[in-house]
């Protein structure tokens, strides 16, 4: 069965994540200890004990999810799991490139920590917010947002009927109302520190570009489907460009899953905290086989092939 790994992004974090892997698998424990050493902070403690307010800080959330995902991947690899492609949602795209051999764990960790700092700073410089819009077709949403004064854009095309919008606070509020008037079943404001995947993140671009230029990027051993293009990339120049571009571009997740299905991927293993992506994959294609691996108990589900 042609298998893809998919890696979650910000919002999937939970206090206590990764502790079971740390306590039971030496390779996972070594990765947590390496992360603390590389960043010079007690990231393991933040993952295991929180408090939640500290874990929710963007500069901590991003490396914490990245670390948990890569620790799970180490255990999966020891269990003999093979995969033929990867994708990640926003932050998760970095995890995907580490899985594909393009970035080292250490470089990826440093960059996602820096990315979180840059995004937080951009949110302070150009304040914004985000909201989920449910039950509204893509074209109708774009038309509704075009009527808003100010900056508000689609940020995540997650699945049919689930799109996240991002932009200036007042513009997002107006956008939510216009989407409701256009037929949206529900709009949900999100707790975020900035307008991610929108033009308001532009102040973060130079710093992120510099960080990516300073590390080695190798050709990907398997195709990684990029957020900004929903297409597979493997070459170092494409990888760097895709990671910079995604900061101000929408995450084209629905298109990504459809492209991967068209390319023959049948099974999608979500690697890291939560089960958000598994649900989105099934919403995009109910015939896709999905399984989420975020805890020790999930490992047997994958190795024994019990996915749904």
VOLUMMI-615867 format. One record per residue (C-alpha): residue number from 1; residue in three letters; y negated, z, x negated. Coordinates in nm, 4 decimals, always signed. Layout:
BEGIN
site pos->NUM	code->ALA	c2->Y	c3->Z	c1->X;
...
This chain:
BEGIN
site pos->1	code->UNK	c2->+0.0000	c3->+0.0000	c1->+0.0000;
site pos->2	code->UNK	c2->-0.3334	c3->-0.1058	c1->-0.1514;
site pos->3	code->UNK	c2->-0.5237	c3->+0.2197	c1->-0.1908;
site pos->4	code->UNK	c2->-0.8927	c3->+0.3031	c1->-0.2350;
site pos->5	code->UNK	c2->-1.0491	c3->+0.6332	c1->-0.3278;
site pos->6	code->UNK	c2->-1.3665	c3->+0.7280	c1->-0.1398;
site pos->7	code->UNK	c2->-1.5974	c3->+1.0061	c1->-0.2555;
site pos->8	code->UNK	c2->-1.8293	c3->+1.2134	c1->-0.0332;
site pos->9	code->UNK	c2->-2.2006	c3->+1.2686	c1->-0.0756;
site pos->10	code->UNK	c2->-2.4517	c3->+1.5407	c1->-0.0014;
site pos->11	code->UNK	c2->-2.3821	c3->+1.7363	c1->+0.3147;
site pos->12	code->UNK	c2->-2.0083	c3->+1.7844	c1->+0.2558;
site pos->13	code->UNK	c2->-2.0541	c3->+2.0963	c1->+0.0425;
site pos->14	code->UNK	c2->-1.9228	c3->+2.4359	c1->+0.1472;
site pos->15	code->UNK	c2->-1.9210	c3->+2.7737	c1->-0.0246;
site pos->16	code->UNK	c2->-1.5790	c3->+2.8360	c1->-0.1780;
site pos->17	code->UNK	c2->-1.5038	c3->+2.4721	c1->-0.2515;
site pos->18	code->UNK	c2->-1.2756	c3->+2.4132	c1->-0.5467;
site pos->19	code->UNK	c2->-1.1697	c3->+2.7741	c1->-0.5995;
site pos->20	code->UNK	c2->-0.8068	c3->+2.7005	c1->-0.5022;
site pos->21	code->UNK	c2->-0.7871	c3->+2.4186	c1->-0.7578;
site pos->22	code->UNK	c2->-0.9507	c3->+2.6377	c1->-1.0244;
site pos->23	code->UNK	c2->-0.6973	c3->+2.9150	c1->-0.9661;
site pos->24	code->UNK	c2->-0.3842	c3->+2.6998	c1->-0.9545;
site pos->25	code->UNK	c2->-0.4337	c3->+2.3958	c1->-1.1813;
site pos->26	code->UNK	c2->-0.5296	c3->+2.4272	c1->-1.5489;
site pos->27	code->UNK	c2->-0.6749	c3->+2.0750	c1->-1.5590;
site pos->28	code->UNK	c2->-0.9106	c3->+2.1586	c1->-1.2718;
site pos->29	code->UNK	c2->-1.0028	c3->+2.4936	c1->-1.4298;
site pos->30	code->UNK	c2->-1.0893	c3->+2.3151	c1->-1.7539;
site pos->31	code->UNK	c2->-1.3192	c3->+2.0771	c1->-1.5670;
site pos->32	code->UNK	c2->-1.5083	c3->+2.3602	c1->-1.3956;
site pos->33	code->UNK	c2->-1.5486	c3->+2.5379	c1->-1.7293;
site pos->34	code->UNK	c2->-1.6655	c3->+2.2151	c1->-1.8933;
site pos->35	code->UNK	c2->-1.9262	c3->+2.1664	c1->-1.6190;
site pos->36	code->UNK	c2->-2.0698	c3->+2.5141	c1->-1.6744;
site pos->37	code->UNK	c2->-2.0891	c3->+2.4429	c1->-2.0465;
site pos->38	code->UNK	c2->-2.2461	c3->+2.0959	c1->-2.0124;
site pos->39	code->UNK	c2->-2.5171	c3->+2.2014	c1->-1.7661;
site pos->40	code->UNK	c2->-2.5777	c3->+2.5486	c1->-1.9059;
site pos->41	code->UNK	c2->-2.5591	c3->+2.7028	c1->-1.5579;
site pos->42	code->UNK	c2->-2.2835	c3->+2.8852	c1->-1.3713;
site pos->43	code->UNK	c2->-2.2052	c3->+2.5925	c1->-1.1427;
site pos->44	code->UNK	c2->-1.8534	c3->+2.7275	c1->-1.0812;
site pos->45	code->UNK	c2->-1.9983	c3->+3.0483	c1->-0.9395;
site pos->46	code->UNK	c2->-2.2340	c3->+2.8505	c1->-0.7151;
site pos->47	code->UNK	c2->-1.9370	c3->+2.6488	c1->-0.5824;
site pos->48	code->UNK	c2->-1.7132	c3->+2.9511	c1->-0.5290;
site pos->49	code->UNK	c2->-1.9585	c3->+3.2196	c1->-0.4175;
site pos->50	code->UNK	c2->-2.2874	c3->+3.0534	c1->-0.3241;
site pos->51	code->UNK	c2->-2.4959	c3->+3.1862	c1->-0.1662;
site pos->52	code->UNK	c2->-2.5204	c3->+2.8901	c1->+0.0671;
site pos->53	code->UNK	c2->-2.8955	c3->+2.8650	c1->+0.0166;
site pos->54	code->UNK	c2->-2.8412	c3->+2.8135	c1->-0.3580;
site pos->55	code->UNK	c2->-2.5600	c3->+2.5642	c1->-0.3044;
site pos->56	code->UNK	c2->-2.7837	c3->+2.3680	c1->-0.0634;
site pos->57	code->UNK	c2->-3.0492	c3->+2.3110	c1->-0.3297;
site pos->58	code->UNK	c2->-3.0300	c3->+1.9389	c1->-0.4083;
site pos->59	code->UNK	c2->-3.0182	c3->+1.9977	c1->-0.7834;
site pos->60	code->UNK	c2->-2.7075	c3->+2.2157	c1->-0.7318;
site pos->61	code->UNK	c2->-2.5490	c3->+2.0361	c1->-0.4371;
site pos->62	code->UNK	c2->-2.5095	c3->+1.7042	c1->-0.6122;
site pos->63	code->UNK	c2->-2.3336	c3->+1.8273	c1->-0.9287;
site pos->64	code->UNK	c2->-2.1262	c3->+2.0720	c1->-0.7225;
site pos->65	code->UNK	c2->-1.9833	c3->+1.8004	c1->-0.4969;
site pos->66	code->UNK	c2->-1.9365	c3->+1.5708	c1->-0.7973;
site pos->67	code->UNK	c2->-1.7483	c3->+1.8473	c1->-0.9835;
site pos->68	code->UNK	c2->-1.5242	c3->+1.9305	c1->-0.6905;
site pos->69	code->UNK	c2->-1.4399	c3->+1.5644	c1->-0.6319;
site pos->70	code->UNK	c2->-1.3482	c3->+1.5054	c1->-0.9969;
site pos->71	code->UNK	c2->-1.1404	c3->+1.8246	c1->-1.0132;
site pos->72	code->UNK	c2->-0.9411	c3->+1.7063	c1->-0.7106;
site pos->73	code->UNK	c2->-0.9037	c3->+1.3650	c1->-0.8750;
site pos->74	code->UNK	c2->-0.7582	c3->+1.5236	c1->-1.1901;
site pos->75	code->UNK	c2->-0.4911	c3->+1.6946	c1->-0.9812;
site pos->76	code->UNK	c2->-0.4185	c3->+1.3757	c1->-0.7866;
site pos->77	code->UNK	c2->-0.3751	c3->+1.1831	c1->-1.1106;
site pos->78	code->UNK	c2->-0.1287	c3->+1.4436	c1->-1.2375;
site pos->79	code->UNK	c2->+0.0574	c3->+1.3964	c1->-0.9090;
site pos->80	code->UNK	c2->+0.0999	c3->+1.0255	c1->-0.9838;
site pos->81	code->UNK	c2->-0.1456	c3->+0.8770	c1->-0.7337;
site pos->82	code->UNK	c2->-0.2449	c3->+0.5179	c1->-0.8111;
site pos->83	code->UNK	c2->-0.5495	c3->+0.3422	c1->-0.6701;
site pos->84	code->UNK	c2->-0.6866	c3->-0.0095	c1->-0.6777;
site pos->85	code->UNK	c2->-1.0543	c3->+0.0340	c1->-0.5882;
site pos->86	code->UNK	c2->-1.3162	c3->+0.2946	c1->-0.5046;
site pos->87	code->UNK	c2->-1.6379	c3->+0.3636	c1->-0.3190;
site pos->88	code->UNK	c2->-1.8638	c3->+0.6621	c1->-0.2722;
site pos->89	code->UNK	c2->-2.1263	c3->+0.7599	c1->-0.0192;
site pos->90	code->UNK	c2->-2.4638	c3->+0.7940	c1->-0.1973;
site pos->91	code->UNK	c2->-2.3963	c3->+1.0649	c1->-0.4599;
site pos->92	code->UNK	c2->-2.0272	c3->+0.9776	c1->-0.4254;
site pos->93	code->UNK	c2->-2.0866	c3->+0.6406	c1->-0.5909;
site pos->94	code->UNK	c2->-2.1257	c3->+0.8278	c1->-0.9211;
site pos->95	code->UNK	c2->-1.7885	c3->+0.9964	c1->-0.8681;
site pos->96	code->UNK	c2->-1.6398	c3->+0.6536	c1->-0.7997;
site pos->97	code->UNK	c2->-1.7645	c3->+0.5154	c1->-1.1323;
site pos->98	code->UNK	c2->-1.6147	c3->+0.8115	c1->-1.3182;
site pos->99	code->UNK	c2->-1.2848	c3->+0.7516	c1->-1.1388;
site pos->100	code->UNK	c2->-1.3040	c3->+0.3841	c1->-1.2398;
site pos->101	code->UNK	c2->-1.3643	c3->+0.4720	c1->-1.6055;
site pos->102	code->UNK	c2->-1.7237	c3->+0.3471	c1->-1.6229;
site pos->103	code->UNK	c2->-1.8876	c3->+0.6866	c1->-1.6777;
site pos->104	code->UNK	c2->-1.7554	c3->+0.9897	c1->-1.8607;
site pos->105	code->UNK	c2->-1.7329	c3->+1.3120	c1->-1.6638;
site pos->106	code->UNK	c2->-1.9959	c3->+1.4736	c1->-1.8858;
site pos->107	code->UNK	c2->-2.2461	c3->+1.1882	c1->-1.8563;
site pos->108	code->UNK	c2->-2.1906	c3->+1.1571	c1->-1.4828;
site pos->109	code->UNK	c2->-2.2450	c3->+1.5306	c1->-1.4383;
site pos->110	code->UNK	c2->-2.5706	c3->+1.5292	c1->-1.6336;
site pos->111	code->UNK	c2->-2.7005	c3->+1.2289	c1->-1.4421;
site pos->112	code->UNK	c2->-2.6221	c3->+1.3666	c1->-1.0964;
site pos->113	code->UNK	c2->-2.7910	c3->+1.6951	c1->-1.1887;
site pos->114	code->UNK	c2->-3.0950	c3->+1.4970	c1->-1.3058;
site pos->115	code->UNK	c2->-3.0768	c3->+1.2767	c1->-0.9970;
site pos->116	code->UNK	c2->-3.0903	c3->+1.5852	c1->-0.7758;
site pos->117	code->UNK	c2->-3.3935	c3->+1.7175	c1->-0.9643;
site pos->118	code->UNK	c2->-3.5704	c3->+1.3822	c1->-0.9406;
site pos->119	code->UNK	c2->-3.5000	c3->+1.3439	c1->-0.5701;
site pos->120	code->UNK	c2->-3.6231	c3->+1.6964	c1->-0.4993;
site pos->121	code->UNK	c2->-3.9417	c3->+1.6299	c1->-0.6959;
site pos->122	code->UNK	c2->-3.9947	c3->+1.3000	c1->-0.5132;
site pos->123	code->UNK	c2->-3.9569	c3->+1.4869	c1->-0.1851;
site pos->124	code->UNK	c2->-4.2313	c3->+1.7250	c1->-0.2899;
site pos->125	code->UNK	c2->-4.4599	c3->+1.4432	c1->-0.4048;
site pos->126	code->UNK	c2->-4.3996	c3->+1.2257	c1->-0.0995;
site pos->127	code->UNK	c2->-4.2718	c3->+1.4558	c1->+0.1783;
site pos->128	code->UNK	c2->-4.0254	c3->+1.3131	c1->+0.4252;
site pos->129	code->UNK	c2->-3.7199	c3->+1.3825	c1->+0.6339;
site pos->130	code->UNK	c2->-3.4139	c3->+1.2197	c1->+0.7910;
site pos->131	code->UNK	c2->-3.2396	c3->+1.2049	c1->+1.1287;
site pos->132	code->UNK	c2->-2.9105	c3->+1.0771	c1->+1.2651;
site pos->133	code->UNK	c2->-2.9221	c3->+0.8300	c1->+1.5527;
site pos->134	code->UNK	c2->-2.6059	c3->+0.8065	c1->+1.7616;
site pos->135	code->UNK	c2->-2.5014	c3->+0.5402	c1->+2.0061;
site pos->136	code->UNK	c2->-2.7612	c3->+0.2743	c1->+1.9307;
site pos->137	code->UNK	c2->-2.6757	c3->-0.0754	c1->+1.8083;
site pos->138	code->UNK	c2->-2.8190	c3->-0.1738	c1->+1.4701;
site pos->139	code->UNK	c2->-3.0520	c3->-0.4516	c1->+1.5906;
site pos->140	code->UNK	c2->-3.1977	c3->-0.2330	c1->+1.8644;
site pos->141	code->UNK	c2->-3.2625	c3->+0.0435	c1->+1.6122;
site pos->142	code->UNK	c2->-3.4426	c3->-0.1894	c1->+1.3712;
site pos->143	code->UNK	c2->-3.6581	c3->-0.3210	c1->+1.6559;
site pos->144	code->UNK	c2->-3.7415	c3->+0.0341	c1->+1.7676;
site pos->145	code->UNK	c2->-3.8414	c3->+0.1413	c1->+1.4164;
site pos->146	code->UNK	c2->-4.0615	c3->-0.1670	c1->+1.3736;
site pos->147	code->UNK	c2->-4.2902	c3->-0.0221	c1->+1.6409;
site pos->148	code->UNK	c2->-4.3507	c3->+0.2997	c1->+1.4460;
site pos->149	code->UNK	c2->-4.6709	c3->+0.3518	c1->+1.2487;
site pos->150	code->UNK	c2->-4.5843	c3->+0.4842	c1->+0.9045;
site pos->151	code->UNK	c2->-4.2729	c3->+0.4675	c1->+0.6888;
site pos->152	code->UNK	c2->-3.9350	c3->+0.5030	c1->+0.8582;
site pos->153	code->UNK	c2->-3.6297	c3->+0.2942	c1->+0.7682;
site pos->154	code->UNK	c2->-3.2530	c3->+0.2887	c1->+0.8208;
site pos->155	code->UNK	c2->-3.1027	c3->+0.4974	c1->+0.5387;
site pos->156	code->UNK	c2->-2.7295	c3->+0.5095	c1->+0.6141;
site pos->157	code->UNK	c2->-2.5366	c3->+0.2537	c1->+0.8170;
site pos->158	code->UNK	c2->-2.2426	c3->+0.4914	c1->+0.8488;
site pos->159	code->UNK	c2->-2.0330	c3->+0.3421	c1->+1.1282;
site pos->160	code->UNK	c2->-2.0737	c3->+0.1643	c1->+1.4610;
site pos->161	code->UNK	c2->-2.3055	c3->+0.3865	c1->+1.6608;
site pos->162	code->UNK	c2->-2.4026	c3->+0.6187	c1->+1.3738;
site pos->163	code->UNK	c2->-2.7111	c3->+0.5336	c1->+1.1691;
site pos->164	code->UNK	c2->-2.9335	c3->+0.7716	c1->+0.9735;
site pos->165	code->UNK	c2->-3.3059	c3->+0.7025	c1->+0.9502;
site pos->166	code->UNK	c2->-3.5393	c3->+0.8243	c1->+0.6762;
site pos->167	code->UNK	c2->-3.9129	c3->+0.8348	c1->+0.6105;
site pos->168	code->UNK	c2->-4.2356	c3->+1.0233	c1->+0.6651;
site pos->169	code->UNK	c2->-4.2011	c3->+1.3301	c1->+0.8854;
site pos->170	code->UNK	c2->-4.4200	c3->+1.2078	c1->+1.1721;
site pos->171	code->UNK	c2->-4.2767	c3->+0.8563	c1->+1.1521;
site pos->172	code->UNK	c2->-3.9194	c3->+0.9842	c1->+1.1722;
site pos->173	code->UNK	c2->-4.0130	c3->+1.1971	c1->+1.4733;
site pos->174	code->UNK	c2->-4.1686	c3->+0.8956	c1->+1.6434;
site pos->175	code->UNK	c2->-3.8674	c3->+0.6859	c1->+1.5438;
site pos->176	code->UNK	c2->-3.6312	c3->+0.9339	c1->+1.7066;
site pos->177	code->UNK	c2->-3.8237	c3->+0.9132	c1->+2.0337;
site pos->178	code->UNK	c2->-3.8348	c3->+0.5336	c1->+2.0254;
site pos->179	code->UNK	c2->-3.4628	c3->+0.5172	c1->+1.9530;
site pos->180	code->UNK	c2->-3.3956	c3->+0.7399	c1->+2.2528;
site pos->181	code->UNK	c2->-3.6090	c3->+0.5128	c1->+2.4688;
site pos->182	code->UNK	c2->-3.4114	c3->+0.2151	c1->+2.3360;
site pos->183	code->UNK	c2->-3.0850	c3->+0.3715	c1->+2.4521;
site pos->184	code->UNK	c2->-2.9662	c3->+0.6069	c1->+2.1765;
site pos->185	code->UNK	c2->-2.7294	c3->+0.8696	c1->+2.3158;
site pos->186	code->UNK	c2->-2.8564	c3->+1.1364	c1->+2.0787;
site pos->187	code->UNK	c2->-3.0840	c3->+1.1931	c1->+1.7800;
site pos->188	code->UNK	c2->-3.0279	c3->+1.4788	c1->+1.5357;
site pos->189	code->UNK	c2->-3.2820	c3->+1.5946	c1->+1.2762;
site pos->190	code->UNK	c2->-3.1207	c3->+1.6643	c1->+0.9385;
site pos->191	code->UNK	c2->-3.1951	c3->+1.9499	c1->+0.6982;
site pos->192	code->UNK	c2->-3.2902	c3->+1.7649	c1->+0.3813;
site pos->193	code->UNK	c2->-3.5484	c3->+1.8085	c1->+0.1057;
site pos->194	code->UNK	c2->-3.6759	c3->+1.4525	c1->+0.1203;
site pos->195	code->UNK	c2->-3.6520	c3->+1.1049	c1->+0.2678;
site pos->196	code->UNK	c2->-3.3479	c3->+0.9843	c1->+0.0754;
site pos->197	code->UNK	c2->-3.2695	c3->+0.6110	c1->+0.0576;
site pos->198	code->UNK	c2->-3.6234	c3->+0.5188	c1->+0.1563;
site pos->199	code->UNK	c2->-3.9359	c3->+0.3960	c1->-0.0245;
site pos->200	code->UNK	c2->-4.0488	c3->+0.7597	c1->-0.0503;
site pos->201	code->UNK	c2->-3.7923	c3->+0.8054	c1->-0.3293;
site pos->202	code->UNK	c2->-3.9729	c3->+0.5558	c1->-0.5553;
site pos->203	code->UNK	c2->-4.1191	c3->+0.8310	c1->-0.7803;
site pos->204	code->UNK	c2->-3.7616	c3->+0.9150	c1->-0.8846;
site pos->205	code->UNK	c2->-3.6777	c3->+0.5624	c1->-1.0030;
site pos->206	code->UNK	c2->-3.8203	c3->+0.5672	c1->-1.3594;
site pos->207	code->UNK	c2->-3.6470	c3->+0.8932	c1->-1.4501;
site pos->208	code->UNK	c2->-3.3145	c3->+0.7820	c1->-1.3067;
site pos->209	code->UNK	c2->-3.3385	c3->+0.4452	c1->-1.4805;
site pos->210	code->UNK	c2->-3.4065	c3->+0.6202	c1->-1.8115;
site pos->211	code->UNK	c2->-3.1114	c3->+0.8571	c1->-1.7623;
site pos->212	code->UNK	c2->-2.8744	c3->+0.5685	c1->-1.6925;
site pos->213	code->UNK	c2->-3.0049	c3->+0.3707	c1->-1.9904;
site pos->214	code->UNK	c2->-2.9315	c3->+0.6659	c1->-2.2199;
site pos->215	code->UNK	c2->-2.5557	c3->+0.6824	c1->-2.1498;
site pos->216	code->UNK	c2->-2.2626	c3->+0.4550	c1->-2.2216;
site pos->217	code->UNK	c2->-2.1403	c3->+0.2587	c1->-1.9210;
site pos->218	code->UNK	c2->-1.8053	c3->+0.0809	c1->-1.9547;
site pos->219	code->UNK	c2->-1.6661	c3->-0.1999	c1->-1.7397;
site pos->220	code->UNK	c2->-1.4937	c3->-0.0546	c1->-1.4342;
site pos->221	code->UNK	c2->-1.1151	c3->-0.0605	c1->-1.4487;
site pos->222	code->UNK	c2->-1.1025	c3->-0.1142	c1->-1.0716;
site pos->223	code->UNK	c2->-1.3733	c3->-0.2580	c1->-0.8440;
site pos->224	code->UNK	c2->-1.6259	c3->-0.0091	c1->-0.7096;
site pos->225	code->UNK	c2->-1.7999	c3->-0.1159	c1->-0.3897;
site pos->226	code->UNK	c2->-2.1705	c3->-0.0402	c1->-0.4309;
site pos->227	code->UNK	c2->-2.3792	c3->+0.1241	c1->-0.1578;
site pos->228	code->UNK	c2->-2.6724	c3->-0.1140	c1->-0.1835;
site pos->229	code->UNK	c2->-2.4719	c3->-0.4379	c1->-0.1690;
site pos->230	code->UNK	c2->-2.1416	c3->-0.3390	c1->-0.0029;
site pos->231	code->UNK	c2->-1.9833	c3->-0.5593	c1->-0.2721;
site pos->232	code->UNK	c2->-1.7552	c3->-0.4790	c1->-0.5660;
site pos->233	code->UNK	c2->-1.9131	c3->-0.4300	c1->-0.9066;
site pos->234	code->UNK	c2->-1.7427	c3->-0.3879	c1->-1.2431;
site pos->235	code->UNK	c2->-1.9926	c3->-0.4840	c1->-1.5155;
site pos->236	code->UNK	c2->-2.2135	c3->-0.2194	c1->-1.6856;
site pos->237	code->UNK	c2->-2.5436	c3->-0.3960	c1->-1.6079;
site pos->238	code->UNK	c2->-2.4477	c3->-0.4263	c1->-1.2412;
site pos->239	code->UNK	c2->-2.3414	c3->-0.0616	c1->-1.2303;
site pos->240	code->UNK	c2->-2.6719	c3->+0.0640	c1->-1.3695;
site pos->241	code->UNK	c2->-2.8701	c3->-0.1579	c1->-1.1335;
site pos->242	code->UNK	c2->-2.6647	c3->-0.0555	c1->-0.8296;
site pos->243	code->UNK	c2->-2.7216	c3->+0.3144	c1->-0.8990;
site pos->244	code->UNK	c2->-3.0979	c3->+0.2708	c1->-0.9361;
site pos->245	code->UNK	c2->-3.1242	c3->+0.0425	c1->-0.6353;
site pos->246	code->UNK	c2->-2.9292	c3->+0.2717	c1->-0.4025;
site pos->247	code->UNK	c2->-3.1948	c3->+0.5426	c1->-0.4354;
site pos->248	code->UNK	c2->-3.4377	c3->+0.3431	c1->-0.2175;
site pos->249	code->UNK	c2->-3.1866	c3->+0.1228	c1->-0.0310;
site pos->250	code->UNK	c2->-2.9710	c3->+0.1994	c1->+0.2728;
site pos->251	code->UNK	c2->-2.6122	c3->+0.3083	c1->+0.2214;
site pos->252	code->UNK	c2->-2.4201	c3->+0.0193	c1->+0.3772;
site pos->253	code->UNK	c2->-2.1061	c3->+0.2190	c1->+0.4444;
site pos->254	code->UNK	c2->-1.9821	c3->+0.0328	c1->+0.7510;
site pos->255	code->UNK	c2->-2.0133	c3->-0.3002	c1->+0.5686;
site pos->256	code->UNK	c2->-1.8440	c3->-0.1496	c1->+0.2643;
site pos->257	code->UNK	c2->-1.5374	c3->-0.0436	c1->+0.4607;
site pos->258	code->UNK	c2->-1.5161	c3->-0.3780	c1->+0.6373;
site pos->259	code->UNK	c2->-1.5434	c3->-0.5584	c1->+0.3016;
site pos->260	code->UNK	c2->-1.2693	c3->-0.3421	c1->+0.1535;
site pos->261	code->UNK	c2->-1.0444	c3->-0.4007	c1->+0.4520;
site pos->262	code->UNK	c2->-1.1057	c3->-0.7757	c1->+0.4202;
site pos->263	code->UNK	c2->-1.0051	c3->-0.7467	c1->+0.0539;
site pos->264	code->UNK	c2->-0.6726	c3->-0.5943	c1->+0.1510;
site pos->265	code->UNK	c2->-0.7295	c3->-0.2196	c1->+0.1193;
site pos->266	code->UNK	c2->-0.5046	c3->-0.0381	c1->+0.3652;
site pos->267	code->UNK	c2->-0.5214	c3->+0.3294	c1->+0.2660;
site pos->268	code->UNK	c2->-0.8378	c3->+0.5313	c1->+0.1992;
site pos->269	code->UNK	c2->-0.8073	c3->+0.8693	c1->+0.0249;
site pos->270	code->UNK	c2->-1.1169	c3->+1.0872	c1->+0.0569;
site pos->271	code->UNK	c2->-1.1456	c3->+1.2908	c1->-0.2632;
site pos->272	code->UNK	c2->-1.3644	c3->+1.6013	c1->-0.2444;
site pos->273	code->UNK	c2->-1.5039	c3->+1.8465	c1->+0.0095;
site pos->274	code->UNK	c2->-1.4931	c3->+1.7769	c1->+0.3806;
site pos->275	code->UNK	c2->-1.3529	c3->+1.4979	c1->+0.5957;
site pos->276	code->UNK	c2->-1.6711	c3->+1.3109	c1->+0.6851;
site pos->277	code->UNK	c2->-1.5752	c3->+0.9824	c1->+0.5201;
site pos->278	code->UNK	c2->-1.2263	c3->+0.9803	c1->+0.6686;
site pos->279	code->UNK	c2->-1.3836	c3->+0.9943	c1->+1.0122;
site pos->280	code->UNK	c2->-1.6311	c3->+0.7202	c1->+0.9265;
site pos->281	code->UNK	c2->-1.3569	c3->+0.4945	c1->+0.7902;
site pos->282	code->UNK	c2->-1.1575	c3->+0.5319	c1->+1.1115;
site pos->283	code->UNK	c2->-1.4719	c3->+0.4687	c1->+1.3166;
site pos->284	code->UNK	c2->-1.5202	c3->+0.1429	c1->+1.1261;
site pos->285	code->UNK	c2->-1.1553	c3->+0.0367	c1->+1.1537;
site pos->286	code->UNK	c2->-0.9050	c3->+0.2364	c1->+1.3563;
site pos->287	code->UNK	c2->-0.6140	c3->+0.0622	c1->+1.1819;
site pos->288	code->UNK	c2->-0.7110	c3->+0.1922	c1->+0.8375;
site pos->289	code->UNK	c2->-0.4863	c3->+0.4657	c1->+0.6990;
site pos->290	code->UNK	c2->-0.6929	c3->+0.7677	c1->+0.5936;
site pos->291	code->UNK	c2->-0.6304	c3->+1.1066	c1->+0.4377;
site pos->292	code->UNK	c2->-0.8766	c3->+1.3679	c1->+0.3116;
site pos->293	code->UNK	c2->-0.7959	c3->+1.5749	c1->+0.0039;
site pos->294	code->UNK	c2->-1.0246	c3->+1.8734	c1->-0.0375;
site pos->295	code->UNK	c2->-0.7811	c3->+2.1606	c1->-0.0806;
site pos->296	code->UNK	c2->-0.4500	c3->+2.2350	c1->-0.2492;
site pos->297	code->UNK	c2->-0.2670	c3->+2.2021	c1->+0.0811;
site pos->298	code->UNK	c2->-0.3865	c3->+1.8427	c1->+0.1129;
site pos->299	code->UNK	c2->-0.2177	c3->+1.7318	c1->-0.2105;
site pos->300	code->UNK	c2->+0.1291	c3->+1.7226	c1->-0.0552;
site pos->301	code->UNK	c2->-0.0081	c3->+1.5224	c1->+0.2371;
site pos->302	code->UNK	c2->-0.1061	c3->+1.2453	c1->-0.0031;
site pos->303	code->UNK	c2->+0.1938	c3->+1.2556	c1->-0.2354;
site pos->304	code->UNK	c2->+0.4342	c3->+1.2522	c1->+0.0591;
site pos->305	code->UNK	c2->+0.2433	c3->+0.9716	c1->+0.2284;
site pos->306	code->UNK	c2->+0.1551	c3->+1.1612	c1->+0.5443;
site pos->307	code->UNK	c2->-0.1773	c3->+0.9931	c1->+0.6186;
site pos->308	code->UNK	c2->-0.3206	c3->+0.8770	c1->+0.9465;
